[in-house]
Each structure stands twice: as C-alpha cells, then as structure tokens.
Amino acid sequence: MTQTITTQRNGQSPPIVAPKLKYCLYARKSTEAEDKQVLSIDSQIKEMLALAEKENLKIIDIKRESHSSKEVGQRKIFNEMIDEIRIGKYNAILTWAPDRLSRNAGDLGSIVDLIDQKLLIEIRTHGQRFTNNPNEKFLLMILGSQAKLENDNKAVNVKRGLKTRCEMGYRPGVAPTGYLNEKHVDKKCQCRIDPKRAPVIKQMFEKVANEQWSGRKLFRWLNEIEFKSKTGKPLVLGNIYLILRNPFYYGEFEFPVGSGNWYNGKHTPIIDKPLFDKVQTALSENFVPKTESKEFAFTKLIKCGYCGSGISADEKFKKLKDGGTNRHVYYFCTKARNIDCSNPAINEPSLIEELTNLMDKINLDELGVKSRIEQEIARFNKFRIGVLGHKKGNSNSEVDIRNYAKYLLKEGTLVEKRELLFFLKSKLVLKDRKIAIF
C-alpha cells in the first residue's frame, strides 16, 4: 500500500510518497507465569490477521515464538526478525502488544535503534501505532520499561516468597524419595510421609549405620525387593548416596543448596539426627579419596561384551624384593548397567596384544586415520632414502599401514593410541579378555 501525503506550498499540493509498508507478524507466547492469561499464539495471529485485512496491511512473513523475553539476545526468532529488518525484507511489525516484542532493555533498544535508522517505519499493535515520532517512541519505551519492571519485581517477589516458605519450615521443590508433595494450593511446598517408601528409606540408614552395609550392597538389596521411586524407576547408586547424605530426612534442609542458609523443616522426620550422624561417620570411614587424575590409553573407547557398560582402567603397584616397584594397568567393566557383571579384567599388555592381532583382521577402510598413516609412512620413507641412504624398494602399502598401526599400539604415545582407536568406524567390544568389533 502506497501512502500519499499532501502539503500546501505556494498554492500547489505536490505528493510526497511514503515508503511502502511491509509487515512481519510476530506472535510470542512466554513461559513466564504472568503471561498465562495472555492470548495464545494462534489467537494472537488470528486477531492480527483480521486487523491486517481490515486495514489492508501487507503481511510478508509470520513468525511464532514460545520463549521468555527476560534475557537479552536469547530469542532466536526475534533475532532473526531483527536481522531481516536490517536487510530490508520488511520495514514494519504487527504484534498483539508492545510487551510481546520485549521485556528487557537490550531488545527494546534494538527496536528503537531500528526506528531511528528508519529501517523500521512502523510498529502496529491491537490498539496502538508507533512510528519515528518522539512522543510515540517515548510511549513505546515506557511500555517496554514497564514490562521490564514487572519482570524485575516478579524475581524479587519470587525470592521473597521462597525465603518466607523456608522460614515457615517448608522446602520448595520436589520432595525427596520417601515423601510426597501436597497437591492442595493452600499447602504449597508442604510434603507428607510416603507410607510405601519411607520405611525402606529408614531401613537403608539403619543397615549402613548398624550393619556397615555399603552403597553397592544397598543397591543389590533394593533391586531384590524391586524398590521403585515415585516416578516408577529404580534407584541408581548415585541416588542412594544422595539419600544417605540428605539432612532433610532428620528434619533440616539447606535452601538454595550450597547457600549456607539452613532451616528447620515442619515435615515429619523419617530418622533422627543421631542415626544420620552415625551414617555419615560410616560413609566417611569407607570413603577412599580420589588420587590425582590418571590417564589411560584405551578408556572410553571399548564397551563390555556382557552388559554394554564402558570399560575403565586402574593401576596397581607391586613391590619387588630389590625395593623397586612394578606398575600394572588393568582394564575392567565399570558395571554401570549391571553391578553383577562377570566380565573378567585384562591387563594392558594382553589388551594391546589383542588389539594388534585385530589389526591383521580388519579391513583397512575401518581405519579412519588410514590417510594420515599413509602420509606418515611416506614421510618416513623419504627420510630413510634421503638421509639414511637406503635404496628405494617396492614396499607393500597395505602391510606398511598394518605394521605402523601395530607400532602405534605398542610404542606410540597415549594420544596416538587413543586417536587410532577413536577413528575406528566400528565399535570395540571386550568379552572374556578378547577384543572384537561390531
């Protein structure tokens, strides 16, 4: 649509042609709580299309977005629209309300900057119109700032509300295993004892404190009795230790975790504090601190042939009669998927022997680093002929590649060994101290 503006000058009325408006219809539904009553995206689009038809507005594109606009630059569709305005795809925006465009100062500034550059001619909403007019831009900035103020106040109010709940003795969030959240609105953040799971949780603490059970023994026991969380899933080993170290079960909690802010809970404790302290002592006595980070050549590259868990490694040191020590590295199943996995461990020399034997059997196309090995072999041959004076021979390229791969497995650096196996196109599987590919 071309707009014609008429002015009086010396009795004449020369027409001034305004830029033709091309609109992008932008609809956004936020995830923020205060926006729950705002029209849905489809409803916004329906209303805006009706307005466009009534006002004869040309819609070039329709953009939908479901994302909070509190943070600057986090809306992918909004940023895409801004870039397309800059390249001239359209020069106007049609949206339900100003706060659909921005609830933060950064995005609002981008919009106003486009208006100042005359790249954005008009913003049309359900009941308002904003152009490159000082008063209209000022109103747009006020409405955008008001939305920003609402966001900031909401954050303050939420934090104050959570703190008040904690001071009342009610921990916000999902109740830990052994408790159930109250669903009534007037009992927000409150929880009650889970009659099905709380007795088992208490037994877990008692078995560790009185019978010196380990976490893995608890894990086996929970599997035997088919214990499930309220989501219907069995507890993994990490969950068990989190439960055993959670003070919520004797009546105290920290919120947020790591803040140092402790509160006395109004919920019914499952255990008493002396039992909790006794468990912490038992866990501390059985805890083996981790040594400095170790690197092994073949970890995270091989799967267990029995249970599909990863293959990890550790080192053992054996003292010799002469006072020295021998270092031995063993690879074994992590048992992450089956704690009772019976796959035996294998020492590193035997594993390397298995891998070198594999090099004779696999198709060379399996080696993702084949071209790099060929380049390395060619470079070595040039050195052998040019520097050492060896005669040029007819080498078998395939044999050279296989032998060089074996050499890397036996004598290469840790990085070279890992790189060779990392680029294998098939998966390596260890079962009964034998390596196979799948």
Secondary structure, DSSP 8 states (H G I E B T S, - for coil): ---EEE--BTTB--EEE-----EEEEEE---SGGGTTS--HHHHHHHHHHHHHHHT--EEEEEEE----SSTT--HHHHHHHHHHHTTS-SEEE-S-HHHH-SSHHHHHHHHHHHHTTS--EEE-SS-EEES-HHHHHHHHHHHHHHHHHHHHHHHHHHHHHHHHHHTT---S---TTEEE--SGGGTT-EEE-TTTHHHHHHHHHHHHHH---HHHHHHHHHHTT---TTS----HHHHHHHHT-GGGGTEEESSTTS--EEE--S--SS-HHHHHHHHHHHHHH-----S----TTTTSEEETTT--BEEEEEEEEE-TTS-EEEEEEEEE--SS-TT-----EEHHHHHHHHHHHHHHS-GGGBTTHHHHHHHHHHHHHHHHHTS--------HHHHHHHHHHHHHHHS-HHHHHHHHHTBSS-EEEETTEEEE-
